[in-house]
């Protein structure tokens, strides 16, 4: 499968996708936009090497954060889950961060 070619209008299309998103049951995402373009999320992320696309990506990430916060504040989404989703933004999506999990087993008689 040939790698998709970057196009100059992608930053504008990305920004327009996020600003015009109106599905009340879900939030805009980079994964959904990648499917609109017919590329993988990995390919879409690789376009960030283009300065304008990276600027649009960062702005859209802020739009996504606002959208999720609004969903939580209006009780259309679980606040704890939104907090979890937003905590993943700290590593900027590079998936290099770990996840700490502690499990305590209590033996009951």
C-alpha positions as YAML, in Angstrom:
chain: A
units: angstrom
residues:
- id: 1
  name: UNK
  ca: [0.00, 0.00, 0.00]
- id: 2
  name: UNK
  ca: [1.44, 3.35, -1.04]
- id: 3
  name: UNK
  ca: [1.99, 6.00, 1.59]
- id: 4
  name: UNK
  ca: [-0.51, 8.86, 1.35]
- id: 5
  name: UNK
  ca: [0.87, 12.14, 0.08]
- id: 6
  name: UNK
  ca: [0.65, 15.26, 2.23]
- id: 7
  name: UNK
  ca: [-1.40, 18.08, 0.72]
- id: 8
  name: UNK
  ca: [-1.11, 21.81, 1.48]
- id: 9
  name: UNK
  ca: [-4.77, 22.14, 2.46]
- id: 10
  name: UNK
  ca: [-4.56, 19.52, 5.25]
- id: 11
  name: UNK
  ca: [-3.99, 22.07, 8.04]
- id: 12
  name: UNK
  ca: [-7.11, 24.00, 7.01]
- id: 13
  name: UNK
  ca: [-9.13, 20.79, 6.59]
- id: 14
  name: UNK
  ca: [-8.05, 19.53, 10.02]
- id: 15
  name: UNK
  ca: [-8.96, 22.82, 11.69]
- id: 16
  name: UNK
  ca: [-12.30, 22.99, 9.85]
- id: 17
  name: UNK
  ca: [-13.11, 19.41, 10.85]
- id: 18
  name: UNK
  ca: [-12.57, 20.16, 14.53]
- id: 19
  name: UNK
  ca: [-14.33, 23.55, 14.55]
- id: 20
  name: UNK
  ca: [-17.38, 22.31, 12.68]
- id: 21
  name: UNK
  ca: [-17.76, 18.99, 14.52]
- id: 22
  name: UNK
  ca: [-21.33, 18.73, 15.83]
- id: 23
  name: UNK
  ca: [-21.99, 15.14, 16.86]
- id: 24
  name: UNK
  ca: [-23.44, 15.44, 20.37]
- id: 25
  name: UNK
  ca: [-22.68, 11.79, 21.16]
- id: 26
  name: UNK
  ca: [-18.93, 11.91, 20.63]
- id: 27
  name: UNK
  ca: [-15.93, 14.21, 20.47]
- id: 28
  name: UNK
  ca: [-13.78, 15.09, 17.47]
- id: 29
  name: UNK
  ca: [-10.57, 13.09, 17.24]
- id: 30
  name: UNK
  ca: [-7.48, 12.82, 15.11]
- id: 31
  name: UNK
  ca: [-8.34, 9.18, 14.43]
- id: 32
  name: UNK
  ca: [-11.74, 10.13, 12.99]
- id: 33
  name: UNK
  ca: [-10.15, 12.82, 10.82]
- id: 34
  name: UNK
  ca: [-7.54, 10.34, 9.56]
- id: 35
  name: UNK
  ca: [-10.38, 8.09, 8.38]
- id: 36
  name: UNK
  ca: [-11.95, 11.06, 6.57]
- id: 37
  name: UNK
  ca: [-8.69, 11.47, 4.63]
- id: 38
  name: UNK
  ca: [-8.32, 7.74, 4.13]
- id: 39
  name: UNK
  ca: [-5.01, 7.53, 5.99]
- id: 40
  name: UNK
  ca: [-3.88, 5.86, 9.18]
- id: 41
  name: UNK
  ca: [-3.46, 7.78, 12.41]
- id: 42
  name: UNK
  ca: [0.28, 7.12, 12.16]
- id: 43
  name: UNK
  ca: [0.40, 8.70, 8.70]
- id: 44
  name: UNK
  ca: [-1.65, 11.67, 9.89]
- id: 45
  name: UNK
  ca: [0.68, 12.16, 12.85]
- id: 46
  name: UNK
  ca: [3.71, 12.06, 10.54]
- id: 47
  name: UNK
  ca: [2.36, 15.17, 8.78]
- id: 48
  name: UNK
  ca: [3.25, 17.13, 11.92]
- id: 49
  name: UNK
  ca: [6.73, 17.55, 10.47]
- id: 50
  name: UNK
  ca: [5.11, 20.27, 8.34]
- id: 51
  name: UNK
  ca: [5.06, 23.43, 10.45]
- id: 52
  name: UNK
  ca: [1.54, 24.57, 9.47]
- id: 53
  name: UNK
  ca: [0.07, 21.13, 10.04]
- id: 54
  name: UNK
  ca: [1.72, 20.92, 13.47]
- id: 55
  name: UNK
  ca: [0.26, 24.31, 14.40]
- id: 56
  name: UNK
  ca: [-3.20, 23.16, 13.28]
- id: 57
  name: UNK
  ca: [-2.73, 19.88, 15.22]
- id: 58
  name: UNK
  ca: [-1.90, 21.75, 18.42]
- id: 59
  name: UNK
  ca: [-4.88, 24.09, 18.02]
- id: 60
  name: UNK
  ca: [-7.19, 21.14, 17.33]
- id: 61
  name: UNK
  ca: [-5.88, 19.38, 20.42]
- id: 62
  name: UNK
  ca: [-6.99, 22.41, 22.45]
- id: 63
  name: UNK
  ca: [-10.40, 22.38, 20.71]
- id: 64
  name: UNK
  ca: [-10.70, 18.68, 21.59]
- id: 65
  name: UNK
  ca: [-9.81, 19.40, 25.23]
- id: 66
  name: UNK
  ca: [-12.47, 22.14, 25.41]
- id: 67
  name: UNK
  ca: [-15.03, 19.85, 23.81]
- id: 68
  name: UNK
  ca: [-14.33, 17.06, 26.31]
- id: 69
  name: UNK
  ca: [-14.42, 19.45, 29.26]
- id: 70
  name: UNK
  ca: [-17.75, 20.83, 28.09]
- id: 71
  name: UNK
  ca: [-19.13, 17.29, 27.78]
- id: 72
  name: UNK
  ca: [-18.08, 16.56, 31.37]
- id: 73
  name: UNK
  ca: [-19.42, 19.85, 32.76]
- id: 74
  name: UNK
  ca: [-22.77, 19.31, 31.07]
- id: 75
  name: UNK
  ca: [-22.87, 15.75, 32.48]
- id: 76
  name: UNK
  ca: [-23.00, 14.23, 28.98]
- id: 77
  name: UNK
  ca: [-19.74, 12.43, 29.76]
- id: 78
  name: UNK
  ca: [-18.26, 10.99, 32.93]
- id: 79
  name: UNK
  ca: [-15.94, 13.56, 34.51]
- id: 80
  name: UNK
  ca: [-13.49, 10.93, 35.75]
- id: 81
  name: UNK
  ca: [-13.18, 9.41, 32.30]
- id: 82
  name: UNK
  ca: [-12.66, 12.83, 30.71]
- id: 83
  name: UNK
  ca: [-9.95, 13.53, 33.28]
- id: 84
  name: UNK
  ca: [-8.31, 10.24, 32.32]
- id: 85
  name: UNK
  ca: [-8.47, 11.10, 28.61]
- id: 86
  name: UNK
  ca: [-7.02, 14.55, 29.18]
- id: 87
  name: UNK
  ca: [-4.20, 13.18, 31.34]
- id: 88
  name: UNK
  ca: [-2.97, 11.37, 28.23]
- id: 89
  name: UNK
  ca: [-2.43, 14.73, 26.52]
- id: 90
  name: UNK
  ca: [0.56, 15.41, 28.75]
- id: 91
  name: UNK
  ca: [2.79, 13.08, 26.72]
- id: 92
  name: UNK
  ca: [1.61, 14.72, 23.45]
- id: 93
  name: UNK
  ca: [0.43, 11.40, 22.06]
- id: 94
  name: UNK
  ca: [3.84, 9.81, 21.57]
- id: 95
  name: UNK
  ca: [2.82, 6.80, 23.67]
- id: 96
  name: UNK
  ca: [6.19, 6.75, 25.41]
- id: 97
  name: UNK
  ca: [4.71, 7.29, 28.86]
- id: 98
  name: UNK
  ca: [3.89, 4.39, 31.08]
- id: 99
  name: UNK
  ca: [0.84, 3.59, 33.07]
- id: 100
  name: UNK
  ca: [1.16, 2.70, 36.71]
- id: 101
  name: UNK
  ca: [-1.31, 0.21, 38.12]
- id: 102
  name: UNK
  ca: [-1.48, -1.16, 41.66]
- id: 103
  name: UNK
  ca: [-3.59, -4.15, 42.58]
- id: 104
  name: UNK
  ca: [-4.05, -5.23, 46.16]
- id: 105
  name: UNK
  ca: [-5.46, -8.69, 46.77]
- id: 106
  name: UNK
  ca: [-7.19, -9.10, 50.11]
- id: 107
  name: UNK
  ca: [-7.65, -12.63, 51.34]
- id: 108
  name: UNK
  ca: [-11.08, -12.96, 52.96]
- id: 109
  name: UNK
  ca: [-11.91, -15.84, 55.32]
...
